[in-house]
Amino acid sequence: MSDRAGGAEQRPRRLVVLAGPTAVGKGTLSAYVREHFPDVWLSVSATTRAPRPGEQDGIHYHYVDEREFARMERDGELLESAVVHGHHHYGTPRAPVEAALRDQRLALLEIDLQGARQVRASMPDALFVFLAPPSWDELVRRLVGRGTEDEEERARRLETAKVEMAAEREFDVTIVNDDVRRAAEELVSLLRSPLTPASNERPSDRRRSNQQEK
């Protein structure tokens, strides 16, 4: 991708990278986008963790074992990869992302903080969006409420979340996930928004929320 084109032509950003702390609702937001905005292509990550109730292979994640994940890394098939919460491996298959961009599709990557940093190094023209909770207490409530981790795993994820929250200023835009529909609409509007090559403008230090709009 390049920001340079003839004249003052405007075009969609095409690639948005979404990251945020654990339990902030990235998966829920992505599912809403998948259902309501068919023009947006969503990358499906590979992971070594087991599926949660209701998750489907190839839709929510590509579920692979440690050996297969290591092979994908070794063969250069992953755009980014990371160990998340000190336990499971996650990564973005490279070929589908490159194909979506070649086809001029609006592409959304929902990944973790480590992965977002890797993608920034290789695709700096992407727009990086941080999904934030309304508050720390609400993040803890969501993590406990979903009931998918035991106490030890929750403690590990909350420690990771503290580090992830501190990285917010590394991102171009922050969306506060206080309402899934609103947050999804805002995310898609960023994907569709034109980028003017002449000005090469990028949003910076913008925090959006219902509260601020009131």
C-alpha positions as CSV (number, residue, x, y, z in Angstrom):
1,M,0.0,0.0,0.0
2,S,1.1,3.5,-0.7
3,D,-0.3,6.9,0.2
4,R,1.1,8.4,-3.0
5,A,-1.1,8.6,-6.1
6,G,-1.8,11.1,-8.9
7,G,-3.4,14.4,-8.0
8,A,-5.7,14.7,-5.0
9,E,-7.4,11.4,-5.6
10,Q,-9.1,10.0,-2.5
11,R,-9.4,6.3,-1.7
12,P,-10.4,4.1,1.2
13,R,-7.8,3.2,3.8
14,R,-8.4,-0.4,2.9
15,L,-6.5,-1.9,5.9
16,V,-7.4,-1.3,9.5
17,V,-5.7,-3.1,12.4
18,L,-7.8,-3.5,15.5
19,A,-6.3,-4.4,18.9
20,G,-7.0,-3.9,22.6
21,P,-6.9,-5.5,26.0
22,T,-8.3,-8.9,26.8
23,A,-12.1,-9.1,27.3
24,V,-12.6,-5.6,25.8
25,G,-14.9,-7.2,23.2
26,K,-12.8,-7.4,20.0
27,G,-14.4,-10.7,19.0
28,T,-17.9,-9.5,19.7
29,L,-17.2,-6.3,17.7
30,S,-15.7,-8.3,14.8
31,A,-18.7,-10.7,14.8
32,Y,-21.1,-7.7,14.5
33,V,-19.0,-6.3,11.6
34,R,-19.1,-9.7,9.9
35,E,-22.9,-9.9,10.2
36,H,-23.8,-6.4,9.3
37,F,-21.1,-5.1,6.9
38,P,-20.5,-7.7,4.2
39,D,-18.2,-5.4,2.2
40,V,-15.6,-5.7,5.0
41,W,-13.2,-8.7,4.8
42,L,-12.1,-10.0,8.2
43,S,-8.9,-11.9,8.6
44,V,-9.2,-15.2,10.5
45,S,-6.3,-15.8,12.8
46,A,-4.6,-19.1,13.6
47,T,-4.4,-20.2,17.2
48,T,-3.2,-23.1,19.3
49,R,-5.9,-22.6,22.0
50,A,-9.0,-24.8,22.0
51,P,-12.3,-23.4,20.7
52,R,-14.7,-21.8,23.2
53,P,-18.3,-22.8,23.2
54,G,-20.0,-21.6,20.0
55,E,-16.8,-20.9,18.1
56,Q,-16.3,-22.5,14.7
57,D,-13.1,-23.4,12.9
58,G,-12.4,-21.2,9.9
59,I,-14.9,-18.6,11.1
60,H,-13.7,-17.4,14.5
61,Y,-10.1,-18.9,14.2
62,H,-8.1,-21.6,12.5
63,Y,-7.5,-24.0,15.3
64,V,-4.1,-25.7,14.9
65,D,-1.7,-27.6,17.2
66,E,1.7,-26.4,18.3
67,R,3.5,-28.4,15.7
68,E,1.4,-27.0,12.8
69,F,1.7,-23.4,14.2
70,A,5.5,-23.8,14.4
71,R,5.6,-25.0,10.8
72,M,3.5,-22.0,9.6
73,E,6.0,-19.7,11.4
74,R,9.0,-21.5,9.9
75,D,7.6,-21.4,6.4
76,G,6.9,-17.6,6.5
77,E,3.1,-18.1,6.3
78,L,2.3,-15.7,9.1
79,L,2.2,-12.0,8.8
80,E,2.5,-11.7,12.5
81,S,2.6,-14.1,15.5
82,A,2.8,-13.9,19.2
83,V,2.4,-15.8,22.5
84,V,-0.6,-14.3,24.2
85,H,-1.1,-14.4,28.0
86,G,2.1,-16.4,28.3
87,H,0.4,-19.5,27.0
88,H,-1.3,-19.8,23.6
89,H,0.1,-18.9,20.1
90,Y,-1.8,-16.6,17.8
91,G,-0.9,-15.5,14.3
92,T,-2.3,-14.0,11.1
93,P,-2.0,-16.0,7.9
94,R,-0.2,-13.8,5.4
95,A,-1.7,-15.0,2.0
96,P,-5.4,-14.2,2.6
97,V,-4.5,-10.6,3.8
98,E,-2.3,-10.0,0.7
99,A,-5.0,-11.4,-1.5
100,A,-7.7,-9.1,0.0
101,L,-5.5,-6.1,-0.5
102,R,-4.7,-7.0,-4.1
103,D,-8.5,-7.3,-4.7
104,Q,-9.0,-3.7,-3.3
105,R,-11.2,-5.0,-0.4
106,L,-11.7,-3.3,2.9
107,A,-9.7,-5.5,5.2
108,L,-9.9,-5.7,9.0
109,L,-7.3,-7.4,11.2
110,E,-8.4,-8.1,14.8
111,I,-5.2,-9.0,16.6
112,D,-3.3,-8.6,19.9
113,L,-0.9,-5.8,20.8
114,Q,2.3,-7.7,19.9
115,G,0.8,-8.6,16.5
116,A,-0.2,-5.0,15.8
117,R,3.4,-3.9,16.4
118,Q,4.7,-6.4,14.0
119,V,2.1,-5.4,11.3
120,R,3.0,-1.7,11.8
121,A,6.6,-2.6,11.0
122,S,5.6,-4.3,7.7
123,M,2.5,-2.3,6.8
124,P,2.9,1.2,8.2
125,D,0.2,2.7,5.9
126,A,-2.5,0.7,7.8
127,L,-4.7,2.5,10.3
128,F,-4.2,1.2,13.8
129,V,-7.3,1.3,16.1
130,F,-7.3,0.7,19.8
131,L,-10.5,-0.7,21.3
132,A,-10.8,0.5,24.9
133,P,-13.2,-0.4,27.6
134,P,-15.4,2.3,29.2
135,S,-13.4,1.7,32.5
136,W,-11.0,-0.8,34.1
137,D,-13.8,-2.0,36.4
138,E,-16.0,-2.7,33.4
139,L,-13.1,-4.7,31.7
140,V,-12.8,-6.8,34.9
141,R,-16.5,-7.4,35.0
142,R,-16.6,-8.5,31.4
143,L,-13.7,-10.9,31.9
144,V,-15.2,-12.5,35.0
145,G,-18.7,-12.5,33.5
146,R,-17.9,-14.5,30.4
147,G,-16.8,-17.4,32.5
148,T,-14.5,-18.9,29.9
149,E,-11.3,-18.9,32.1
150,D,-10.5,-20.3,35.5
151,E,-9.3,-18.0,38.3
152,E,-5.6,-18.5,37.5
153,E,-6.1,-17.7,33.8
154,R,-8.2,-14.6,34.7
155,A,-5.4,-13.3,36.9
156,R,-2.9,-13.9,34.1
157,R,-5.1,-12.1,31.5
158,L,-5.7,-9.1,33.8
159,E,-2.0,-8.7,34.3
160,T,-1.6,-8.7,30.5
161,A,-4.4,-6.3,30.2
162,K,-2.6,-3.7,32.3
163,V,0.3,-3.7,29.9
164,E,-2.1,-3.6,26.9
165,M,-4.0,-0.6,28.2
166,A,-0.7,1.3,28.6
167,A,0.0,0.9,24.9
168,E,-3.1,2.9,23.8
169,R,-1.0,5.9,22.7
170,E,0.8,3.8,20.1
171,F,-2.4,3.7,18.1
172,D,-3.8,6.2,15.6
173,V,-7.4,6.2,16.9
174,T,-9.2,4.9,20.0
175,I,-12.7,3.6,20.0
176,V,-14.4,3.1,23.3
177,N,-16.5,-0.1,23.3
178,D,-19.4,1.1,25.3
179,D,-22.0,0.1,22.7
180,V,-21.2,-2.7,20.1
181,R,-23.4,-1.2,17.3
182,R,-22.0,2.3,17.6
183,A,-18.4,1.0,17.9
184,A,-18.8,-1.2,14.8
185,E,-20.3,1.6,12.8
186,E,-17.4,3.9,13.8
187,L,-14.8,1.2,12.9
188,V,-16.4,0.6,9.5
189,S,-16.5,4.4,8.8
190,L,-12.8,4.5,9.4
191,L,-12.3,1.7,6.9
192,R,-14.4,3.5,4.3
193,S,-13.1,7.0,5.0
194,P,-11.0,8.4,2.1
195,L,-7.3,9.0,2.5
196,T,-6.0,12.0,0.6
197,P,-2.5,11.2,-0.7
198,A,-1.6,14.8,-1.1
199,S,-2.0,15.6,2.5
200,N,-1.2,12.2,3.9
201,E,-3.2,13.0,7.0
202,R,-3.7,10.5,9.7
203,P,-5.8,10.7,12.8
204,S,-3.8,11.0,16.0
205,D,-4.6,11.0,19.7
206,R,-8.3,10.9,18.9
207,R,-10.5,9.3,21.6
208,R,-14.1,8.6,20.7
209,S,-17.0,7.8,23.0
210,N,-20.7,8.5,23.4
211,Q,-19.9,10.4,26.6
212,Q,-17.6,12.9,24.7
213,E,-20.2,13.4,22.0
214,K,-22.9,14.4,24.5
